[in-house]
Amino acid sequence: MHTSLRRYGCRPIALGASIIIFLLISVPDTVCAENVPAPPDMIRSRTVKILEKGDDAIFIVERRFIITEETVIWDLNGRVIDLSELLVPCEAEIKYKLRSYQDPLCLEIKVKSIY
């Protein structure tokens, strides 16, 4: 057996493993969390024609935008409404968050006109 292994045994391996475990445990939760605020360039706003709606989404052209309980929807009178009350097709200004490999998340919908 090599003399350094006999003298130190498994200390270098244990020390390396301890450092790796420490680094994994000390990573802040915000790095791994899904609710991290999006960078400003990931939040977009535009006027669109909403063609259809589902139970949890609206459809613009052929793209699906996810609607959550946090999504705020205003009707023509400026009153906050539920997705079920949204009349389609309509023109609306939407504010949405782009997400990697997922449908965009709709943050706000302001109805401008109904067709």
Buried (B, 14 or more C-beta within 10 A) or exposed (E): EEEEEEEEEEEEEEEEEEEEEEEEEEEEEEEEEEEEEEEEEBBEEEEBBBBEBEEEBBBBEEEBBBBEEEBEBBBBEEEEBEBEEBEBEBBBBBBBBBEEEEEBBBBBBBBEEBE
